[in-house]
Amino acid sequence: MWVSHIEIISAKIFTWYDSTAVDVFTVIPPWKDYHDWSSLEDRLEDLLNAGPGIESRISNTRDLFRPARAHHKKTTSTEVVIDNETSDFFTLVEVNTKNTTGAIHNISRAVSALDIDIHRAFISSDPDMVSIVFYTVDAMGEKITGQDLHIDSISSREG
């Protein structure tokens, strides 16, 4: 989405038990009279097939409207909260961080690399901050214990 200059405001992401993933995004188009929605599917497929090259394409995409974002004076560290109390079935992994270029992509890749199953994810962002809550289980479908979750890998991979 970022490479197409479409900003994600929120998302609801679900994985069904048959491993079908359903993602619903609320987005802001790059300009008010944007009419290029039909080619977005082709661009997304192209980017997904780009493999490792996607990171460089994301980092080389410039913000059309807020060039000062990269020079934002407010510094916010990444906060990761692991919650095994809220849900009876899932471990919640909540990540809050500064909204930078590729932040949602970087966080999602870091959590995916932990070798855990993500059943749901809820994304919320504004110009300054991104918050993602992942509903996760281990390979056996159970809540994740502390030793299975390496928090440092989430914080260090987020840009």
N, CA and C atoms as an extended XYZ file, in Angstrom:
477
Properties=species:S:1:pos:R:3:atomname:S:1:resname:S:1:resid:I:1 pbc="F F F"
N         0.827       -1.182        0.000 N   MET     1
C         0.000        0.000        0.000 CA  MET     1
C         0.881        1.258        0.000 C   MET     1
N         1.928        1.234        0.819 N   TRP     2
C         2.791        2.415        0.927 CA  TRP     2
C         3.426        2.761       -0.413 C   TRP     2
N         3.883        1.772       -1.159 N   VAL     3
C         4.534        2.023       -2.437 CA  VAL     3
C         3.548        2.678       -3.411 C   VAL     3
N         2.257        2.422       -3.234 N   SER     4
C         1.225        3.055       -4.062 CA  SER     4
C         0.729        4.352       -3.444 C   SER     4
N         1.387        4.806       -2.378 N   HIS     5
C         1.043        6.049       -1.679 CA  HIS     5
C        -0.343        5.998       -1.060 C   HIS     5
N        -0.755        4.803       -0.661 N   ILE     6
C        -2.036        4.635        0.021 CA  ILE     6
C        -1.720        4.378        1.487 C   ILE     6
N        -2.253        5.228        2.354 N   GLU     7
C        -1.937        5.152        3.774 CA  GLU     7
C        -2.976        4.311        4.504 C   GLU     7
N        -2.514        3.328        5.275 N   ILE     8
C        -3.401        2.476        6.069 CA  ILE     8
C        -3.728        3.202        7.363 C   ILE     8
N        -5.005        3.416        7.604 N   ILE     9
C        -5.466        4.046        8.836 CA  ILE     9
C        -5.819        2.971        9.857 C   ILE     9
N        -6.466        1.907        9.386 N   SER    10
C        -6.771        0.788       10.267 CA  SER    10
C        -6.934       -0.465        9.420 C   SER    10
N        -6.832       -1.595       10.080 N   ALA    11
C        -7.008       -2.866        9.388 CA  ALA    11
C        -7.522       -3.902       10.373 C   ALA    11
N        -8.307       -4.807        9.849 N   LYS    12
C        -8.768       -5.972       10.596 CA  LYS    12
C        -8.357       -7.173        9.765 C   LYS    12
N        -7.553       -8.027       10.370 N   ILE    13
C        -6.966       -9.143        9.650 CA  ILE    13
C        -7.321      -10.433       10.378 C   ILE    13
N        -7.851      -11.381        9.639 N   PHE    14
C        -8.301      -12.638       10.234 CA  PHE    14
C        -7.739      -13.811        9.448 C   PHE    14
N        -7.389      -14.882       10.163 N   THR    15
C        -7.021      -16.137        9.530 CA  THR    15
C        -8.047      -17.173        9.969 C   THR    15
N        -8.732      -17.755        8.996 N   TRP    16
C        -9.728      -18.775        9.302 CA  TRP    16
C        -9.012      -20.086        9.592 C   TRP    16
N        -9.748      -21.042       10.129 N   TYR    17
C        -9.132      -22.316       10.505 CA  TYR    17
C        -8.622      -23.110        9.312 C   TYR    17
N        -9.111      -22.804        8.112 N   ASP    18
C        -8.589      -23.484        6.919 CA  ASP    18
C        -7.389      -22.733        6.328 C   ASP    18
N        -6.833      -21.779        7.085 N   SER    19
C        -5.659      -20.964        6.722 CA  SER    19
C        -5.959      -19.875        5.696 C   SER    19
N        -7.223      -19.629        5.407 N   THR    20
C        -7.590      -18.514        4.536 CA  THR    20
C        -7.400      -17.215        5.307 C   THR    20
N        -6.708      -16.265        4.703 N   ALA    21
C        -6.494      -14.967        5.343 CA  ALA    21
C        -7.436      -13.939        4.714 C   ALA    21
N        -8.088      -13.160        5.563 N   VAL    22
C        -8.979      -12.096        5.117 CA  VAL    22
C        -8.492      -10.798        5.749 C   VAL    22
N        -8.167       -9.823        4.916 N   ASP    23
C        -7.668       -8.529        5.384 CA  ASP    23
C        -8.625       -7.436        4.918 C   ASP    23
N        -9.063       -6.609        5.858 N   VAL    24
C        -9.945       -5.489        5.548 CA  VAL    24
C        -9.223       -4.220        5.983 C   VAL    24
N        -8.926       -3.350        5.017 N   PHE    25
C        -8.172       -2.135        5.293 CA  PHE    25
C        -9.052       -0.899        5.154 C   PHE    25
N        -8.853        0.056        6.046 N   THR    26
C        -9.391        1.398        5.884 CA  THR    26
C        -8.191        2.256        5.514 C   THR    26
N        -8.296        2.917        4.363 N   VAL    27
C        -7.129        3.615        3.829 CA  VAL    27
C        -7.473        5.046        3.428 C   VAL    27
N        -6.421        5.824        3.245 N   ILE    28
C        -6.541        7.162        2.679 CA  ILE    28
C        -5.810        7.128        1.343 C   ILE    28
N        -6.513        7.468        0.252 N   PRO    29
C        -5.839        7.476       -1.051 CA  PRO    29
C        -4.831        8.628       -1.120 C   PRO    29
N        -3.946        8.597       -2.108 N   PRO    30
C        -2.897        9.615       -2.183 CA  PRO    30
C        -3.422       11.019       -2.477 C   PRO    30
N        -4.558       11.138       -3.094 N   TRP    31
C        -5.177       12.445       -3.323 CA  TRP    31
C        -6.682       12.264       -3.410 C   TRP    31
N        -7.406       13.348       -3.253 N   LYS    32
C        -8.856       13.319       -3.099 CA  LYS    32
C        -9.581       12.655       -4.266 C   LYS    32
N        -9.218       12.960       -5.503 N   ASP    33
C        -9.931       12.395       -6.652 CA  ASP    33
C        -9.190       11.189       -7.246 C   ASP    33
N        -8.564       10.405       -6.405 N   TYR    34
C        -7.825        9.206       -6.828 CA  TYR    34
C        -8.781        8.206       -7.471 C   TYR    34
N        -8.456        7.761       -8.690 N   HIS    35
C        -9.326        6.836       -9.409 CA  HIS    35
C        -8.566        5.612       -9.922 C   HIS    35
N        -7.419        5.334       -9.374 N   ASP    36
C        -6.573        4.267       -9.897 CA  ASP    36
C        -6.727        2.959       -9.111 C   ASP    36
N        -7.892        2.749       -8.511 N   TRP    37
C        -8.099        1.557       -7.687 CA  TRP    37
C        -7.977        0.269       -8.491 C   TRP    37
N        -8.350        0.303       -9.754 N   SER    38
C        -8.334       -0.923      -10.560 CA  SER    38
C        -6.927       -1.484      -10.751 C   SER    38
N        -5.925       -0.622      -10.793 N   SER    39
C        -4.560       -1.125      -10.978 CA  SER    39
C        -3.875       -1.473       -9.651 C   SER    39
N        -4.518       -1.160       -8.534 N   LEU    40
C        -3.912       -1.453       -7.233 CA  LEU    40
C        -3.672       -2.945       -7.047 C   LEU    40
N        -4.613       -3.768       -7.477 N   GLU    41
C        -4.450       -5.226       -7.346 CA  GLU    41
C        -3.209       -5.708       -8.093 C   GLU    41
N        -2.998       -5.204       -9.295 N   ASP    42
C        -1.806       -5.595      -10.066 CA  ASP    42
C        -0.527       -5.155       -9.374 C   ASP    42
N        -0.517       -3.931       -8.834 N   ARG    43
C         0.678       -3.438       -8.136 CA  ARG    43
C         0.947       -4.251       -6.872 C   ARG    43
N        -0.112       -4.607       -6.124 N   LEU    44
C         0.077       -5.410       -4.914 CA  LEU    44
C         0.637       -6.786       -5.258 C   LEU    44
N         0.099       -7.406       -6.311 N   GLU    45
C         0.614       -8.714       -6.723 CA  GLU    45
C         2.070       -8.612       -7.164 C   GLU    45
N         2.415       -7.563       -7.891 N   ASP    46
C         3.789       -7.332       -8.321 CA  ASP    46
C         4.724       -7.197       -7.122 C   ASP    46
N         4.294       -6.441       -6.109 N   LEU    47
C         5.124       -6.250       -4.921 CA  LEU    47
C         5.265       -7.542       -4.122 C   LEU    47
N         4.173       -8.309       -4.002 N   LEU    48
C         4.250       -9.566       -3.259 CA  LEU    48
C         5.200      -10.547       -3.936 C   LEU    48
N         5.288      -10.501       -5.242 N   ASN    49
C         6.197      -11.373       -5.976 CA  ASN    49
C         7.624      -10.836       -6.022 C   ASN    49
N         7.815       -9.612       -5.512 N   ALA    50
C         9.147       -8.988       -5.544 CA  ALA    50
C        10.113       -9.641       -4.566 C   ALA    50
N         9.587      -10.390       -3.591 N   GLY    51
C        10.447      -11.064       -2.627 CA  GLY    51
C        11.256      -10.096       -1.801 C   GLY    51
N        12.556      -10.380       -1.603 N   PRO    52
C        13.385       -9.535       -0.751 CA  PRO    52
C        13.489       -8.095       -1.227 C   PRO    52
N        13.246       -7.829       -2.495 N   GLY    53
C        13.348       -6.480       -3.019 CA  GLY    53
C        12.276       -5.534       -2.523 C   GLY    53
N        11.255       -6.074       -1.851 N   ILE    54
C        10.158       -5.216       -1.389 CA  ILE    54
C        10.637       -4.201       -0.353 C   ILE    54
N        11.592       -4.576        0.499 N   GLU    55
C        12.076       -3.642        1.520 CA  GLU    55
C        12.697       -2.402        0.892 C   GLU    55
N        13.488       -2.585       -0.151 N   SER    56
C        14.109       -1.415       -0.781 CA  SER    56
C        13.058       -0.561       -1.488 C   SER    56
N        12.039       -1.189       -2.063 N   ARG    57
C        10.982       -0.412       -2.714 CA  ARG    57
C        10.197        0.397       -1.682 C   ARG    57
N         9.967       -0.174       -0.508 N   ILE    58
C         9.264        0.558        0.555 CA  ILE    58
C        10.123        1.714        1.044 C   ILE    58
N        11.389        1.443        1.341 N   SER    59
C        12.251        2.504        1.894 CA  SER    59
C        12.538        3.607        0.885 C   SER    59
N        12.463        3.308       -0.414 N   ASN    60
C        12.711        4.321       -1.436 CA  ASN    60
C        11.461        5.099       -1.831 C   ASN    60
N        10.308        4.728       -1.286 N   THR    61
C         9.074        5.451       -1.581 CA  THR    61
C         8.978        6.637       -0.641 C   THR    61
N         8.785        7.810       -1.200 N   ARG    62
C         8.714        9.033       -0.411 CA  ARG    62
C         7.278        9.414       -0.131 C   ARG    62
N         7.049        9.958        1.036 N   ASP    63
C         5.734       10.439        1.441 CA  ASP    63
C         5.375       11.642        0.581 C   ASP    63
N         4.218       11.616       -0.061 N   LEU    64
C         3.814       12.699       -0.953 CA  LEU    64
C         3.446       13.979       -0.218 C   LEU    64
N         2.885       13.841        0.992 N   PHE    65
C         2.304       15.001        1.649 CA  PHE    65
C         2.988       15.425        2.931 C   PHE    65
N         3.761       14.552        3.546 N   ARG    66
C         4.373       14.889        4.818 CA  ARG    66
C         5.872       14.611        4.779 C   ARG    66
N         6.624       15.330        3.987 N   PRO    67
C         8.060       15.065        3.924 CA  PRO    67
C         8.765       15.305        5.248 C   PRO    67
N         8.148       16.068        6.139 N   ALA    68
C         8.781       16.346        7.430 CA  ALA    68
C         8.679       15.167        8.385 C   ALA    68
N         7.887       14.146        8.041 N   ARG    69
C         7.705       13.011        8.948 CA  ARG    69
C         9.034       12.393        9.363 C   ARG    69
N         9.948       12.237        8.428 N   ALA    70
C        11.238       11.613        8.739 CA  ALA    70
C        12.070       12.463        9.692 C   ALA    70
N        11.772       13.756        9.778 N   HIS    71
C        12.527       14.656       10.633 CA  HIS    71
C        11.767       15.007       11.905 C   HIS    71
N        10.755       14.219       12.206 N   HIS    72
C         9.905       14.488       13.369 CA  HIS    72
C        10.751       14.517       14.636 C   HIS    72
N        10.620       15.540       15.438 N   LYS    73
C        11.467       15.698       16.622 CA  LYS    73
C        11.056       14.809       17.778 C   LYS    73
N         9.784       14.412       17.813 N   LYS    74
C         9.306       13.562       18.898 CA  LYS    74
C         9.872       12.153       18.720 C   LYS    74
N        10.592       11.669       19.695 N   THR    75
C        11.121       10.317       19.610 CA  THR    75
C        10.298        9.409       20.511 C   THR    75
N         9.907        8.301       19.966 N   THR    76
C         9.108        7.334       20.700 CA  THR    76
C         9.733        5.971       20.482 C   THR    76
N        10.033        5.281       21.546 N   SER    77
C        10.580        3.945       21.400 CA  SER    77
C         9.440        2.965       21.129 C   SER    77
N         9.799        1.820       20.648 N   THR    78
C         8.820        0.778       20.391 CA  THR    78
C         8.456        0.111       21.700 C   THR    78
N         7.157       -0.028       21.931 N   GLU    79
C         6.659       -0.703       23.130 CA  GLU    79
C         5.962       -1.982       22.697 C   GLU    79
N         6.350       -3.103       23.313 N   VAL    80
C         5.745       -4.398       23.022 CA  VAL    80
C         5.152       -4.934       24.313 C   VAL    80
N         3.869       -5.290       24.260 N   VAL    81
C         3.179       -5.826       25.432 CA  VAL    81
C         2.652       -7.211       25.082 C   VAL    81
N         2.967       -8.181       25.926 N   ILE    82
C         2.476       -9.548       25.766 CA  ILE    82
C         1.382       -9.770       26.799 C   ILE    82
N         0.216      -10.211       26.350 N   ASP    83
C        -0.947      -10.346       27.222 CA  ASP    83
C        -1.547      -11.736       27.069 C   ASP    83
N        -1.462      -12.536       28.119 N   ASN    84
C        -2.082      -13.860       28.143 CA  ASN    84
C        -3.341      -13.879       28.999 C   ASN    84
N        -3.793      -12.728       29.458 N   GLU    85
C        -4.950      -12.653       30.355 CA  GLU    85
C        -6.250      -12.267       29.640 C   GLU    85
N        -6.185      -11.401       28.650 N   THR    86
C        -7.386      -10.851       28.022 CA  THR    86
C        -8.205      -11.906       27.289 C   THR    86
N        -7.557      -12.805       26.589 N   SER    87
C        -8.249      -13.816       25.792 CA  SER    87
C        -8.090      -15.198       26.411 C   SER    87
N        -9.128      -15.999       26.306 N   ASP    88
C        -9.053      -17.379       26.784 CA  ASP    88
C        -8.258      -18.271       25.836 C   ASP    88
N        -8.134      -17.859       24.574 N   PHE    89
C        -7.552      -18.738       23.565 CA  PHE    89
C        -6.263      -18.227       22.928 C   PHE    89
N        -6.027      -16.925       22.980 N   PHE    90
C        -4.908      -16.338       22.255 CA  PHE    90
C        -3.980      -15.561       23.180 C   PHE    90
N        -2.715      -15.490       22.766 N   THR    91
C        -1.767      -14.555       23.365 CA  THR    91
C        -1.816      -13.298       22.518 C   THR    91
N        -2.073      -12.171       23.154 N   LEU    92
C        -2.096      -10.901       22.442 CA  LEU    92
C        -0.698      -10.298       22.466 C   LEU    92
N        -0.220       -9.901       21.306 N   VAL    93
C         1.054       -9.212       21.180 CA  VAL    93
C         0.720       -7.825       20.643 C   VAL    93
N         0.892       -6.816       21.498 N   GLU    94
C         0.579       -5.448       21.108 CA  GLU    94
C         1.880       -4.690       20.879 C   GLU    94
N         1.985       -4.048       19.722 N   VAL    95
C         3.173       -3.278       19.373 CA  VAL    95
C         2.741       -1.844       19.088 C   VAL    95
N         3.352       -0.908       19.801 N   ASN    96
C         3.111        0.523       19.598 CA  ASN    96
C         4.443        1.159       19.257 C   ASN    96
N         4.460        1.950       18.174 N   THR    97
C         5.709        2.554       17.759 CA  THR    97
C         5.464        3.812       16.928 C   THR    97
N         6.523        4.494       16.633 N   LYS    98
C         6.474        5.681       15.792 CA  LYS    98
C         6.046        5.280       14.380 C   LYS    98
N         5.207        6.081       13.749 N   ASN    99
C         4.744        5.817       12.390 CA  ASN    99
C         5.806        6.307       11.405 C   ASN    99
N         6.618        5.383       10.957 N   THR   100
C         7.675        5.693       10.009 CA  THR   100
C         7.421        4.919        8.719 C   THR   100
N         8.163        5.243        7.699 N   THR   101
C         8.040        4.541        6.428 CA  THR   101
C         8.236        3.044        6.629 C   THR   101
N         7.250        2.259        6.234 N   GLY   102
C         7.346        0.802        6.321 CA  GLY   102
C         7.145        0.222        7.708 C   GLY   102
N         6.692        1.009        8.677 N   ALA   103
C         6.564        0.511       10.053 CA  ALA   103
C         5.633       -0.695       10.143 C   ALA   103
N         4.478       -0.633        9.508 N   ILE   104
C         3.529       -1.755        9.568 CA  ILE   104
C         4.145       -2.991        8.929 C   ILE   104
N         4.804       -2.818        7.815 N   HIS   105
C         5.470       -3.940        7.140 CA  HIS   105
C         6.553       -4.551        8.031 C   HIS   105
N         7.393       -3.703        8.620 N   ASN   106
C         8.489       -4.197        9.463 CA  ASN   106
C         7.978       -4.947       10.686 C   ASN   106
N         6.959       -4.410       11.330 N   ILE   107
C         6.405       -5.072       12.515 CA  ILE   107
C         5.790       -6.410       12.126 C   ILE   107
N         5.028       -6.429       11.057 N   SER   108
C         4.388       -7.671       10.618 CA  SER   108
C         5.414       -8.743       10.283 C   SER   108
N         6.489       -8.346        9.606 N   ARG   109
C         7.546       -9.323        9.278 CA  ARG   109
C         8.235       -9.843       10.535 C   ARG   109
N         8.483       -8.960       11.491 N   ALA   110
C         9.156       -9.366       12.725 CA  ALA   110
C         8.302      -10.362       13.505 C   ALA   110
N         7.008      -10.100       13.602 N   VAL   111
C         6.129      -11.020       14.327 CA  VAL   111
C         5.994      -12.335       13.557 C   VAL   111
N         5.871      -12.267       12.246 N   SER   112
C         5.790      -13.488       11.436 CA  SER   112
C         7.042      -14.340       11.572 C   SER   112
N         8.188      -13.713       11.715 N   ALA   113
C         9.454      -14.442       11.843 CA  ALA   113
C         9.571      -15.186       13.170 C   ALA   113
N         8.698      -14.899       14.112 N   LEU   114
C         8.762      -15.570       15.417 CA  LEU   114
C         8.247      -16.998       15.362 C   LEU   114
N         7.764      -17.425       14.206 N   ASP   115
C         7.276      -18.786       14.027 CA  ASP   115
C         6.068      -19.080       14.919 C   ASP   115
N         5.153      -18.125       14.964 N   ILE   116
C         3.902      -18.285       15.693 CA  ILE   116
C         2.762      -18.080       14.699 C   ILE   116
N         1.591      -18.568       15.040 N   ASP   117
C         0.429      -18.411       14.164 CA  ASP   117
C        -0.333      -17.151       14.556 C   ASP   117
N        -0.555      -16.300       13.585 N   ILE   118
C        -1.323      -15.079       13.800 CA  ILE   118
C        -2.740      -15.345       13.286 C   ILE   118
N        -3.709      -15.306       14.194 N   HIS   119
C        -5.100      -15.566       13.806 CA  HIS   119
C        -5.877      -14.295       13.520 C   HIS   119
N        -5.515      -13.237       14.199 N   ARG   120
C        -6.166      -11.948       13.994 CA  ARG   120
C        -5.121      -10.858       14.205 C   ARG   120
N        -5.356       -9.737       13.555 N   ALA   121
C        -4.519       -8.560       13.798 CA  ALA   121
C        -5.385       -7.333       13.576 C   ALA   121
N        -5.193       -6.351       14.420 N   PHE   122
C        -5.915       -5.097       14.308 CA  PHE   122
C        -4.888       -3.973       14.288 C   PHE   122
N        -4.954       -3.156       13.255 N   ILE   123
C        -3.988       -2.076       13.063 CA  ILE   123
C        -4.712       -0.748       13.198 C   ILE   123
N        -4.060        0.169       13.877 N   SER   124
C        -4.558        1.528       13.980 CA  SER   124
C        -3.363        2.453       13.836 C   SER   124
N        -3.536        3.514       13.040 N   SER   125
C        -2.418        4.441       12.887 CA  SER   125
C        -2.921        5.864       12.752 C   SER   125
N        -2.040        6.773       13.073 N   ASP   126
C        -2.259        8.194       12.829 CA  ASP   126
C        -0.924        8.721       12.311 C   ASP   126
N        -0.802        9.983       12.017 N   PRO   127
C         0.473       10.464       11.457 CA  PRO   127
C         1.694       10.221       12.346 C   PRO   127
N         1.489       10.095       13.654 N   ASP   128
C         2.626        9.927       14.555 CA  ASP   128
C         2.868        8.497       15.028 C   ASP   128
N         1.804        7.740       15.257 N   MET   129
C         1.936        6.432       15.903 CA  MET   129
C         1.239        5.324       15.118 C   MET   129
N         1.747        4.090       15.294 N   VAL   130
C         1.136        2.878       14.769 CA  VAL   130
C         0.940        1.932       15.944 C   VAL   130
N        -0.232        1.318       16.000 N   SER   131
C        -0.507        0.308       17.023 CA  SER   131
C        -1.060       -0.927       16.331 C   SER   131
N        -0.466       -2.077       16.618 N   ILE   132
C        -0.934       -3.342       16.053 CA  ILE   132
C        -1.107       -4.326       17.194 C   ILE   132
N        -2.263       -4.990       17.220 N   VAL   133
C        -2.514       -6.045       18.186 CA  VAL   133
C        -2.670       -7.345       17.407 C   VAL   133
N        -1.789       -8.294       17.679 N   PHE   134
C        -1.823       -9.609       17.048 CA  PHE   134
C        -2.427      -10.608       18.024 C   PHE   134
N        -3.350      -11.429       17.570 N   TYR   135
C        -3.896      -12.538       18.355 CA  TYR   135
C        -3.170      -13.779       17.871 C   TYR   135
N        -2.353      -14.375       18.735 N   THR   136
C        -1.432      -15.418       18.306 CA  THR   136
C        -1.567      -16.693       19.134 C   THR   136
N        -1.086      -17.781       18.542 N   VAL   137
C        -0.940      -19.067       19.236 CA  VAL   137
C         0.346      -19.714       18.747 C   VAL   137
N         0.790      -20.729       19.472 N   ASP   138
C         1.980      -21.457       19.036 CA  ASP   138
C         1.594      -22.498       17.982 C   ASP   138
N         2.549      -23.292       17.551 N   ALA   139
C         2.323      -24.288       16.501 CA  ALA   139
C         1.297      -25.345       16.902 C   ALA   139
N         1.108      -25.524       18.203 N   MET   140
C         0.139      -26.506       18.699 CA  MET   140
C        -1.240      -25.887       18.942 C   MET   140
N        -1.385      -24.605       18.637 N   GLY   141
C        -2.663      -23.928       18.824 CA  GLY   141
C        -2.897      -23.449       20.245 C   GLY   141
N        -1.839      -23.386       21.029 N   GLU   142
C        -1.943      -22.982       22.430 CA  GLU   142
C        -1.405      -21.564       22.617 C   GLU   142
N        -1.754      -20.975       23.759 N   LYS   143
C        -1.176      -19.673       24.092 CA  LYS   143
C         0.345      -19.795       24.139 C   LYS   143
N         0.997      -18.686       23.921 N   ILE   144
C         2.450      -18.669       23.848 CA  ILE   144
C         3.016      -18.332       25.217 C   ILE   144
N         3.970      -19.127       25.654 N   THR   145
C         4.622      -18.850       26.930 CA  THR   145
C         5.799      -17.918       26.697 C   THR   145
N         6.280      -17.284       27.754 N   GLY   146
C         7.339      -16.287       27.668 CA  GLY   146
C         8.575      -16.740       26.934 C   GLY   146
N         8.988      -17.973       27.136 N   GLN   147
C        10.222      -18.426       26.503 CA  GLN   147
C        10.066      -18.616       25.000 C   GLN   147
N         8.820      -18.717       24.503 N   ASP   148
C         8.602      -18.892       23.071 CA  ASP   148
C         8.592      -17.579       22.296 C   ASP   148
N         8.494      -16.472       23.008 N   LEU   149
C         8.341      -15.181       22.365 CA  LEU   149
C         9.570      -14.327       22.647 C   LEU   149
N        10.287      -13.966       21.612 N   HIS   150
C        11.502      -13.182       21.760 CA  HIS   150
C        11.204      -11.728       21.411 C   HIS   150
N        10.854      -10.957       22.430 N   ILE   151
C        10.409       -9.579       22.263 CA  ILE   151
C        11.462       -8.721       21.584 C   ILE   151
N        12.721       -8.965       21.880 N   ASP   152
C        13.777       -8.139       21.305 CA  ASP   152
C        13.758       -8.173       19.784 C   ASP   152
N        13.348       -9.306       19.210 N   SER   153
C        13.357       -9.391       17.754 CA  SER   153
C        12.293       -8.498       17.145 C   SER   153
N        11.198       -8.240       17.854 N   ILE   154
C        10.171       -7.322       17.350 CA  ILE   154
C        10.703       -5.906       17.400 C   ILE   154
N        11.230       -5.505       18.530 N   SER   155
C        11.716       -4.131       18.710 CA  SER   155
C        12.897       -3.834       17.796 C   SER   155
N        13.806       -4.790       17.612 N   SER   156
C        15.004       -4.519       16.831 CA  SER   156
C        14.731       -4.512       15.346 C   SER   156
N        13.715       -5.237       14.859 N   ARG   157
C        13.434       -5.267       13.421 CA  ARG   157
C        12.568       -4.109       12.997 C   ARG   157
N        11.864       -3.505       13.945 N   GLU   158
C        11.045       -2.338       13.611 CA  GLU   158
C        12.002       -1.192       13.344 C   GLU   158
N        11.776       -0.474       12.219 N   GLY   159
C        12.720        0.555       11.806 CA  GLY   159
C        12.526        1.804       12.540 C   GLY   159
